[in-house]
Amino acid sequence: MDPIQPKYPITPVTADAPRGKTSAKTGSSAPSSVAQEQVTLSATAQALLHAGDDQSESSRIEALRAAVRSGSYVVSPAKIGQGLLQDQQQLLARPAPSTRA
């Protein structure tokens, strides 16, 4: 199951509709005459939604999993150190957040 997609369909509920009671015809808790609401996803949310679609990333992750299972995956302390240094340099390069009293 896709963790971003809901397990059950989401239907709008109006203030005058009784909660918990579903329409036998539609199976939803809202009358069929209610206009559907639209949601717009940010660019970041859209990128996250489609992140699992990348086949090369999926195959790379599966190869890593197989290497870990077989015991052939080698941890490189030098690469870990380089990554930590890069992260720290990026954090230090950011402007400090303004603080309000």
Sequence and secondary structure as in RCSB ss.txt:
>XXXX:A:sequence
MDPIQPKYPITPVTADAPRGKTSAKTGSSAPSSVAQEQVTLSATAQALLHAGDDQSESSRIEALRAAVRSGSYVV
SPAKIGQGLLQDQQQLLARPAPSTRA
>XXXX:A:secstr
  SSS SS      TTS TT   TTTSSSS TTS        HHHHHHHTGGG HHHHHHHHHHHHHHHHT    
 HHHHHHHHHHHHHHHHHS       
